[in-house]
Amino acid sequence: MGDIKSRINELVNDIKQERDELRVKLHLAKLEASDEWQKLEAKVEKLEDKARTLGSATAEAAHDIGAAAKLLGEEIRNGFTTIAKRL
């Protein structure tokens, strides 16, 4: 009986340790995701600015702005995907 109780207590302690370690990892992941989110929010604002500028740009400038906006959009989408995978 004492052996079973000892093994159960050991199991409980192991599970509690794993839980605590996971809790710390989750907290750190949340902080990382929050930082990444803030960076992406700034990039979304830049993309919106490029979209507004595109309407009044010349054909050549519009092409350059469009290409930059496309790259920025892809970067933002990749960042969202990365955050989603972490969740």
N, CA and C of each residue as an Amber inpcrd file, in Angstrom:
protein
   261
   0.8240000  -1.1900000   0.0000000   0.0000000   0.0000000   0.0000000
   0.8740000   1.2610000   0.0000000   1.9360000   1.2310000   0.8200000
   2.8440000   2.3730000   0.8900000   3.5250000   2.6280000  -0.4400000
   3.8370000   1.5690000  -1.1800000   4.4800000   1.6930000  -2.4840000
   3.5550000   2.3740000  -3.4840000   2.2970000   2.0090000  -3.4620000
   1.3180000   2.6240000  -4.3670000   1.1580000   4.1010000  -4.0350000
   1.0420000   4.3920000  -2.7560000   0.8950000   5.7900000  -2.3320000
   2.1110000   6.6080000  -2.7500000   3.2840000   6.0370000  -2.5990000
   4.5160000   6.7140000  -2.9840000   4.5410000   6.9880000  -4.4900000
   4.1380000   5.9940000  -5.2910000   4.1290000   6.1680000  -6.7520000
   3.1020000   7.2120000  -7.1790000   1.9410000   7.2170000  -6.5130000
   0.9090000   8.2110000  -6.8250000   1.4030000   9.6120000  -6.4760000
   2.0370000   9.7450000  -5.3190000   2.5760000  11.0520000  -4.9220000
   3.6440000  11.5220000  -5.9050000   4.4730000  10.6190000  -6.3470000
   5.4980000  10.9570000  -7.3340000   4.8460000  11.4000000  -8.6440000
   3.8130000  10.6820000  -9.0600000   3.0860000  11.0470000 -10.2740000
   2.4740000  12.4350000 -10.1440000   1.8550000  12.6950000  -9.0150000
   1.2400000  14.0040000  -8.7780000   2.3040000  15.0970000  -8.8330000
   3.4420000  14.8720000  -8.1970000   4.5210000  15.8680000  -8.2080000
   5.0450000  16.1010000  -9.6200000   5.2130000  15.0310000 -10.3900000
   5.6750000  15.1620000 -11.7710000   4.6820000  15.9650000 -12.6110000
   3.4150000  15.6600000 -12.4540000   2.3760000  16.3670000 -13.2130000
   2.3320000  17.8400000 -12.8220000   2.4690000  18.1360000 -11.5490000
   2.4650000  19.5220000 -11.0980000   3.6610000  20.2800000 -11.6630000
   4.8210000  19.6200000 -11.7120000   6.0080000  20.2570000 -12.2740000
   5.8120000  20.5310000 -13.7650000   5.2870000  19.5550000 -14.4920000
   5.0190000  19.7450000 -15.9200000   4.0220000  20.8760000 -16.1400000
   2.9900000  20.9120000 -15.2960000   1.9820000  21.9730000 -15.3890000
   2.6220000  23.3380000 -15.1970000   3.4790000  23.4560000 -14.1870000
   4.1230000  24.7380000 -13.8970000   5.0430000  25.1670000 -15.0370000
   5.7740000  24.2160000 -15.5940000   6.6550000  24.5290000 -16.7190000
   5.8440000  24.9790000 -17.9350000   4.7410000  24.3050000 -18.1860000
   3.8860000  24.6690000 -19.3040000   3.2560000  26.0420000 -19.0900000
   2.8840000  26.3320000 -17.8720000   2.3090000  27.6420000 -17.5530000
   3.3080000  28.7550000 -17.8920000   4.5710000  28.5550000 -17.5420000
   5.6030000  29.5500000 -17.8500000   5.7600000  29.6850000 -19.3640000
   5.7950000  28.5600000 -20.0710000   5.9320000  28.5960000 -21.5370000
   4.7510000  29.3170000 -22.1830000   3.5550000  29.0650000 -21.6740000
   2.3730000  29.7420000 -22.2070000   2.4500000  31.2440000 -21.9820000
   2.9000000  31.6360000 -20.8210000   3.0340000  33.0610000 -20.5170000
   4.0410000  33.7170000 -21.4570000   5.1710000  33.0640000 -21.6630000
   6.1850000  33.6070000 -22.5690000   5.6690000  33.6610000 -24.0030000
   4.9460000  32.6360000 -24.4270000   4.3820000  32.6200000 -25.7780000
   3.3820000  33.7650000 -25.9520000   2.6150000  34.0240000 -24.9060000
   1.6460000  35.1190000 -24.9600000   2.3720000  36.4520000 -25.1260000
   3.4670000  36.6420000 -24.3920000   4.2300000  37.8820000 -24.5080000
   4.8280000  38.0250000 -25.9100000   5.3740000  36.9320000 -26.4350000
   5.9380000  36.9580000 -27.7870000   4.8710000  37.2730000 -28.8200000
   3.7210000  36.6280000 -28.6960000   2.6340000  36.8580000 -29.6420000
   2.1580000  38.3000000 -29.5640000   2.0980000  38.8460000 -28.3630000
   1.6700000  40.2270000 -28.1890000   2.6590000  41.1870000 -28.8540000
   3.9420000  40.9440000 -28.6710000   4.9630000  41.7820000 -29.3190000
   4.8480000  41.6920000 -30.8360000   4.6990000  40.4760000 -31.3360000
   4.5730000  40.2720000 -32.7810000   3.3180000  40.9580000 -33.2980000
   2.2320000  40.8780000 -32.5320000   0.9730000  41.5120000 -32.9300000
   1.1510000  43.0240000 -33.0710000   1.8350000  43.6420000 -32.1250000
   2.0600000  45.0840000 -32.1800000   2.8520000  45.4710000 -33.4260000
   3.8610000  44.6840000 -33.7560000   4.6480000  44.9530000 -34.9660000
   3.7780000  44.8260000 -36.2090000   2.9310000  43.8050000 -36.2300000
   2.0600000  43.6010000 -37.3890000   1.0210000  44.7140000 -37.5050000
   0.5300000  45.2060000 -36.3900000  -0.4290000  46.3150000 -36.4240000
   0.2050000  47.5340000 -37.1060000   1.4610000  47.8100000 -36.7860000
   2.1560000  48.9380000 -37.4140000   2.3010000  48.6950000 -38.9170000
   2.5570000  47.4530000 -39.2990000   2.6960000  47.1330000 -40.7210000
   1.3640000  47.2580000 -41.4520000   0.2740000  46.9130000 -40.7850000
  -1.0490000  47.0650000 -41.3940000  -1.3140000  48.5470000 -41.6680000
  -0.9310000  49.3970000 -40.7320000  -1.0960000  50.8370000 -40.9340000
  -0.2840000  51.3140000 -42.1320000   0.9410000  50.8210000 -42.2810000
   1.7570000  51.1780000 -43.4420000   1.0910000  50.7280000 -44.7320000
   0.5310000  49.5220000 -44.7140000  -0.1430000  48.9920000 -45.8900000
  -1.3510000  49.8580000 -46.2440000  -2.1000000  50.2800000 -45.2440000
  -3.2350000  51.1680000 -45.4950000  -2.7760000  52.4900000 -46.0940000
  -1.6530000  53.0310000 -45.6010000  -1.1060000  54.2650000 -46.1580000
  -0.7210000  54.0760000 -47.6260000  -0.1040000  52.9430000 -47.9220000
   0.2840000  52.6660000 -49.3150000  -0.9500000  52.5620000 -50.1970000
  -2.0010000  51.9550000 -49.6920000  -3.2390000  51.8200000 -50.4690000
  -3.8330000  53.1990000 -50.7600000  -3.8000000  54.0850000 -49.7740000
  -4.3180000  55.4470000 -49.9940000  -3.4550000  56.1990000 -51.0030000
  -2.1430000  56.0360000 -50.9190000  -1.2140000  56.7200000 -51.8120000
  -1.3680000  56.2220000 -53.2440000  -1.6920000  54.9690000 -53.3800000
  -1.8040000  54.3560000 -54.6980000  -2.8250000  55.0760000 -55.5720000
  -3.8870000  55.5700000 -54.9760000  -4.9360000  56.2270000 -55.7470000
  -4.4920000  57.4950000 -56.4390000  -3.5470000  58.2170000 -55.8820000
  -3.1190000  59.4960000 -56.4620000  -1.7440000  59.4150000 -57.1090000
  -1.1890000  58.2460000 -57.2640000   0.1630000  58.0960000 -57.7970000
   0.1430000  57.9980000 -59.3170000   1.2620000  58.3550000 -59.9180000
   1.4230000  58.1740000 -61.3580000   1.5380000  56.6830000 -61.6520000
   1.4710000  56.3200000 -62.9040000   1.5050000  54.9010000 -63.2790000
   2.7830000  54.2260000 -62.8010000   3.9210000  54.8800000 -63.0000000
   5.2010000  54.2850000 -62.5910000   5.2840000  54.1710000 -61.0710000
   4.9090000  55.2390000 -60.3950000   4.9390000  55.2200000 -58.9400000
   3.9230000  54.2100000 -58.4050000   2.7780000  54.1150000 -59.0640000
   1.7520000  53.1690000 -58.6320000   2.2780000  51.7410000 -58.7080000
   3.0470000  51.4510000 -59.7530000   3.6210000  50.1020000 -59.8830000
   4.5600000  49.8150000 -58.7130000   5.4320000  50.7660000 -58.3940000
   6.3700000  50.5910000 -57.2800000   5.6360000  50.4700000 -55.9370000
   4.6500000  51.3190000 -55.7400000   3.8830000  51.2790000 -54.4990000
   3.1170000  49.9670000 -54.4010000   2.5390000  49.5440000 -55.5220000
   1.7950000  48.2870000 -55.5440000   2.6730000  47.0980000 -55.2050000
   3.8890000  47.0760000 -55.7680000   4.8170000  45.9770000 -55.4830000
   5.2100000  45.9700000 -54.0040000   5.4870000  47.1500000 -53.4630000
   5.8610000  47.2500000 -52.0510000   4.6850000  46.8380000 -51.1590000
   3.4860000  47.2390000 -51.5470000   2.3010000  46.8880000 -50.7630000
   2.0710000  45.3820000 -50.7880000   2.2910000  44.7670000 -51.9400000
   2.1160000  43.3170000 -52.0400000   3.0940000  42.5920000 -51.1130000
   4.3580000  43.0040000 -51.1350000   5.3550000  42.3880000 -50.2500000
   4.9960000  42.5890000 -48.7800000   4.5640000  43.7840000 -48.4570000
   4.1850000  44.0830000 -47.0750000   2.9730000  43.2450000 -46.6640000
   2.0250000  43.1110000 -47.5570000   0.8540000  42.2890000 -47.2780000
   1.2190000  40.8340000 -47.0330000   2.1310000  40.3160000 -47.8300000
   2.5830000  38.9350000 -47.6400000   3.3020000  38.7760000 -46.3070000
   4.0950000  39.7780000 -45.9440000   4.8040000  39.7440000 -44.6610000
   3.8150000  39.7470000 -43.4990000   2.7860000  40.5540000 -43.6080000
   1.7620000  40.6130000 -42.5670000   1.0310000  39.2840000 -42.4680000
   0.6400000  38.7360000 -43.6060000  -0.0730000  37.4490000 -43.6090000
   0.7920000  36.3560000 -42.9800000   2.0790000  36.3260000 -43.3100000
   2.9880000  35.3350000 -42.7240000   3.0930000  35.5280000 -41.2110000
   3.1200000  36.7790000 -40.7770000   3.1710000  37.0490000 -39.3410000
   1.9220000  36.5700000 -38.6320000   0.7560000  36.7930000 -39.2450000
  -0.4900000  36.2960000 -38.6590000  -0.4890000  34.7750000 -38.5850000
   0.0250000  34.1430000 -39.6260000   0.0950000  32.6800000 -39.6380000
   0.9900000  32.1670000 -38.5230000   2.1240000  32.8450000 -38.3120000
   3.0370000  32.4590000 -37.2530000   2.3730000  32.5730000 -35.8800000
   1.6570000  33.6610000 -35.6610000   0.9570000  33.8450000 -34.3850000
  -0.1030000  32.7730000 -34.2180000  -0.8560000  32.4910000 -35.2640000
  -1.9120000  31.4850000 -35.1950000  -1.3460000  30.1060000 -34.8470000
  -0.1890000  29.7860000 -35.4000000   0.4340000  28.4930000 -35.1040000
   0.8610000  28.4020000 -33.6510000   1.2460000  29.5170000 -33.0760000
   1.6680000  29.5210000 -31.6670000   0.4890000  29.3490000 -30.7250000
  -0.6970000  29.6980000 -31.2060000  -1.8830000  29.5650000 -30.3690000
  -2.3810000  28.1670000 -30.5130000
